[in-house]
Amino acid sequence: MKQLSFLIPIALLLLAAPYAGAQEIVWYERVDMNGFLSTSFTYNLNTPASMENGERIFDRHHNSFAFDVFQLVVRSDAEKAGDAGFRFDLITGALPQYTASSGLFGGGNIDVLQGYVSYIIPVGSGLTVDAGKFLTHMGYELIEGYDGWNDNVSRSFLFGYAIPFAHTGIRTRYGFSESVSAMVMLANGWDNAVENNTNKTVGAQLAVTPVADLFLAVNGIHGAEGEDDNSNNTSVFDLVGIYTVSELLTVGVNADFGSARTAAEDGADASWSGVAGYIRLNLSDAFSISLRGEQFDDADGLRTGTQQKLTELTVTPEYRPTDRLVLRADFRMDSSDKDVFEKGASLSDPTLKSVDSQTTIGLNMLITF
């Protein structure tokens, strides 16, 4: 009993805490906890012998069920000038194998997807400062979580090859008005929690809502991304547009233009570019269908390892039986101007082939809480 006596005053303090001040909000009442779980299945009609889908991001395994990700989010938002807050996203599953930042945990299947503290400096409308690890500001699509997911199950080539996933550093955000905001970032680089050279990466965003249903964002990033190499300057210019035509129809566009200094003898930069278009039809409160088409040009083979031009078309029906549960299917056709996709052997043709296209079917179930 003596060993437990020290717990008595602690217990009394915890019991008394809610009554310490009638007008005070206890600290844990300011903290929100949310979660997200996604599972999927992907089948490649090429039946590759390696069981790998070519040129794909996240949905890489053929004829395989996948525990994609479980995300636990603990957050306390800073809402007004003078407020401080934080966000902490812990994820596990298959996703961390592809998105884990270099230098943080060393890979595996557990990762801190985001982890940062926030403070709103009382300047003008409030200057928000975030310090830590956060998801990139680039691109139309995102790493899915409880507070947002994409219209399609699979990710675009632009998402996987044109832009980074996350940054570790500091960013500032300021709203000039209800329709114009800006962000400036200073970070270690692309997807590395620990700096790999002596230079920093800078990023910026200008977001504009000229009319109520139209959102436009201009994003940029520049910095040396090579290991122990300050000369490997990499730059990407990213454009995003989303127009909500009506409750029935939303259209979107994403364009990327990137370049990087390479070790080529002629000193020329390698470049890549791409454009993707999105259409979403909300046919009822519970059913939607989304269409994505894109082209990605890896002109110098720096991003995919092959000098090629990739195109894809994806159709995704979606059913929402409840507000928290989403059921989706992906019907996707990929093609390249090079034979980069594997076609497996069959009884009628026992030879393995490299072909210029692949077709996949994906199924996905996700839930938020």
N, C-alpha and C positions, 0 to 999 in steps of 0.2 A: 504493500500500500504506500510505503514511503517513496518507492520509486515512481509512483504516479502522482504524488502530491504536487509536483511542479506544474501539472496540467490544469489544476483547479483554477488558479488566477487567469490563465489563458482562456479557459472555457467561459469564465465569468465575463471577461472582456468581450468575447465574441457574442455572447448573449446580450450584453448591454449595448453593443455597437449600434443596432438599429434604433435605439431609443436615445442615443447620445444627443441628438438634435433633431427636433421635429421637422425643421426646414432643410436639414442637410441630406444630401444624397450620398449613400454609402458608396465607396469607390467601385465595388463590384457591380453596382447597378448601372454604372456607366460603360461596362464592358459587354460586348455582344459576342456570341459564339455561334458560328454557322458551319455547315458542312456540305460536301458535294461528293457524289459517287457516280462513276461511269464505268460500264462494262460494254464489250463489243465482240463482234465476230466478223472476220473478213475472209472472203473466198476469191481467189484469182482464177479466172477462166483459162489462163495460160497454163495452169497447174505447174509452176516452176519446181524443179527437182530440189532446189536449194531451200524451198519453202519461204522465200523472201520476195516481197513485192518490190519491183524496181522503182527507184527514184521517189520513194514515198517517205513521208514524215509521220511518225507515231504509229500509223497502221502498216507496219512493215512485214507482218507475218501472215503468210497464206494458210488458209484452212485451219485457223486457230482462234479459239476463244481467248479473250484478253481481259484481265482486270486492269483497266486503263489507269484509274487514279482514284484515291480517296483523299479528299482535302478537308483539313480542319482549320478554320479561320478564327482567330481571336483578335478582336479589334476594339479600339475606343477612338472614335473619330473626333478630330478637332473641328468644331463647327463655327466658331466665331473668333474674332481678333482676341489674342491673349490666351486662347485655348491650346493645350498640348494633347497629343494623342499618339496612337501607335497602331500597327497592323502586323500580324504574324500568321503566315500561311505555311502549314506543315503538310506535305503530300507524300504518299507512298503508292506503290503500284508499278506499272510499266513505264509511266511517263517520266519519272526522274532519270531513267537511263538515257533519255534524249535531251532533257532540258537542264540537267544539273550544271550549275556554273563551276568552272574550273577553280579548284582551290577551296571548295566548300564541301566537306565530308568526303571528297574523293570519289564521287559517283555512287554506285549502288542503287538501291530502290527507295531511298528516303532522301528528301531534300527540303530545305526551306525555300519555297518558291518565292516568297516575299518576306521581308522582315525589316521594318523601318519605323523610325519615330518621326512625329510631325509637330510643327509649331506654327501658329498663324501670327506673324508679326503685325502689330497694329499700325499698319501704314496704308493709307487710302482705304480701299475696300477689304484689305487684308492680304498680306503676302505669305503664302503657304510655303514652308520649307520642309522637305522630307530628306532624311539621311538614313542610308542603309542599302538594302537590296530591294529593287522594285522591277516590275515588268516594263518592257520597252514601250515607248510611245509610238513606235513605227508600225505601219500596216493596218489593214482592214480587219483581219482575223486575229484571234487571240488564243492564249492558253486558257482553256475553259475552266470555270470555277463556279461557285455558288452564285456570284453576282454577274455572270454573263457566260454565254456559250454561243458558238457559231451556228449558222443556218445549215451547214453541211457537216457530216460526220468526219470526213477526211479533210486534211488541210491542203491549201493551195501550194503550188510550187513557189509562189512569191513568199508565202509565210515561211516555208522551210529553207529557201536558198537565198532570198534577196535581203533579208533583214535579220537582226539579232533577236534573241528571246528576252534577255533581262540584263540589267546593269546594277553595279554596286558603286554607290557614290552619293552625290547630293543633287537635288533638283529644287527649283523654285517655281511656283505657279502663281499667276496673278490674273484676276478677272478685271479687265478694263470697263466692261459693261456686261449686261446679260447676254450679249451677242458676240463679244470678242474676248478671248483669253489667250495667254501665252505661257510657255514653259521653257526654261533653260536648265540644262543638266551638265554636270561635270562628273565623269565616272572613270573607273579603271579601264573599261573597254567593252567588248562584246562577250557576254556570257563568261566572264571571269571575275570571281569574287576577290582574287588577289592580283594585283598589278603584275604584268609580265614584261614591262619595259619601263622606261623612265618618263614616258609621255602619258598624258591623260586624253580621254575621248570627250568631245563636247557634242551636245545634242540640243535641238530646239524644236519647238512646235508653235505654230500660230493657228488657232482654231476660231472659225467664224460661223455664225448662224445668221446669214443675211435676212432670211425669212424664217418663219416658225417651223417649217417642215424641211428645211435644207441645212445640212451640216457639211462644212468643208474644213479640211485640215491640211496644212503644209508642214511636213516633217523633214528634218535633216539630221545627219550625224557625220562626224569626221574625227579621225584619230588614227594613231599607229597601233595596229592590232597584231603585229608579229611578235613571236617569242624572242625577247632580248634584241629587238630590232625596232629602232625608232623611225626607220625609213619606210616602213610598210604602211604608208598612209592609205586609209580606206574611207571612202565617202559614199553616202547613199542619200538620194533625194526622193522623198516619198509623198505621194498625193492620195488623199482619201476623200470621197464624196458620198453622201447618203441623202437620198430624197424620198421622203414619205409622201407618196402621191395621194394616198387615202388609207383608211383602215384596212383596205383590201390589198394594196400594192405598195411595196417598198423596192427601190432600185439603188444599187451602189456601184462604185467603181474604185479601183485601186491601181496605181501605177508606181513603178519603182525604176530608178536609174542609179546604178552603182558602178564604182571603179576602185581599183586597188593597185598600188605600186607592187611590181613583182621583180624577181631577180633575173628577168629576161635580159639577154645581152644587148638588145636594142633599146633597153630602158623604157619600153612602152608599158602603159598601164593596161591591166586586164579590165574588162568591163562586162556588165550584165544589165539586162533590162527586162521589163515585163509589164503586162497589163491584165487585169481581171475584172469581169463584170458580174454583177449579182442581181438576181430578181427573186423576191419572196412574195408569194400569194397566200393571204390568210383567207381560206375558203369558208371557215366557220370558227367558232370560239375554240374548237378542239383540234382542227385539222388545218395544216399548211403544207405548201410545197415550195421548194427552193431550187433555183437553177444557178449554176456557176459555170462560166466559161473563161479560159485564160490562155495566155501564151507567155512563155518564159524563154528568153534568149540568153544562153550562157555562151557568149560569142568566143571567149577564150578558154572555156572549160575550167575556170577557176572555182566555181561554186559546186558543180556536180561532178567534176573530174573528166568531163567529156565536152568537146566543142559541139554543142547541139542546140536545137530549138525544140522545146517541149510545149505541147498543147494538151489541154484536158477539158472535158465536159462532164459535169456532175449534176444529177437530179436527185433531190432528197425530199421524199414525203415525210411528214412529221405528224404524230398523233399525241395529244396531251389528255390522257384520261382524267388527270387531276392537275391542280396548279403546280404540284411539286414533281410530278413524274412525266418524263418525255420519252417517247419511243420513236426511233428514226431508222430509215434505211437509205443507203447510198448506192446509186447506180452510176459508176464512173468509167469513162473511157479515156485512157492516156495514149499519146502518140509522140514520136520523136522523128526527126529527120535522120537519125542514126539508129542502128540496131542495138539498142541498149537494154531491151527487155528480154527476159528469159522465157522460153517456151519449153515445157517439159515433154518428156517422151510419152508416147501412147502405144497401144497395141497395133494401130495401123501405121504408126511412124515412130520407130524406137529410137530415133536420133534426137539429141538435144539441139535446140536452135536458139539463136539470138534474133529477135524480131523487132519491128519498129512500133509495136503497140501492145497494150494490155487492157483487159477489162476486168473490173472487180465489183463485187457486191459486198456491201457492209451493212451490218445491223448494229444498233446501239440503243442502250437503255441508260438513262441518267436520272438521278433524283437529287433534290436539294432539301436541306433542312436547316 
